[in-house]
């Protein structure tokens, strides 16, 4: 997909995380904290995500949340008549940092990525 026809994945993921956070808050569920952590990490990080599995590097995003986002994205793509984005292979690193951190000596405030082993 070209940039002009790319799916609005960041917006979709952000909206879904916010929706789930708000629903969990309404139920007084502690999962609201997890959704909020993931939501804030996504908002703060400038990386481009092509598949929900790539969000696993963000703080607050684990296997369960990746699975939930993947299922939601599959349903959304089906509703829109669009193909499901293919999962990309992430580079193997002992730690992952934001593009902003790699390009400057000062870390980007708020960009919380987990250490990958």
Secondary structure as the mmCIF struct_conf table of DSSP 4:
data_model
#
loop_
_struct_conf.conf_type_id
_struct_conf.id
_struct_conf.beg_label_comp_id
_struct_conf.beg_label_asym_id
_struct_conf.beg_label_seq_id
_struct_conf.end_label_comp_id
_struct_conf.end_label_asym_id
_struct_conf.end_label_seq_id
HELX_RH_3T_P HELX_RH_3T_P1 UNK A 3 UNK A 5
HELX_RH_AL_P HELX_RH_AL_P1 UNK A 9 UNK A 26
TURN_TY1_P TURN_TY1_P1 UNK A 27 UNK A 28
TURN_TY1_P TURN_TY1_P2 UNK A 30 UNK A 30
HELX_RH_AL_P HELX_RH_AL_P2 UNK A 31 UNK A 44
BEND BEND1 UNK A 50 UNK A 51
HELX_RH_3T_P HELX_RH_3T_P2 UNK A 52 UNK A 57
STRN STRN1 UNK A 58 UNK A 58
TURN_TY1_P TURN_TY1_P3 UNK A 59 UNK A 60
HELX_RH_AL_P HELX_RH_AL_P3 UNK A 63 UNK A 80
TURN_TY1_P TURN_TY1_P4 UNK A 81 UNK A 81
HELX_LH_PP_P HELX_LH_PP_P1 UNK A 83 UNK A 92
BEND BEND2 UNK A 94 UNK A 95
HELX_RH_AL_P HELX_RH_AL_P4 UNK A 99 UNK A 103
BEND BEND3 UNK A 104 UNK A 106
HELX_LH_PP_P HELX_LH_PP_P2 UNK A 107 UNK A 108
TURN_TY1_P TURN_TY1_P5 UNK A 109 UNK A 110
STRN STRN2 UNK A 113 UNK A 113
#
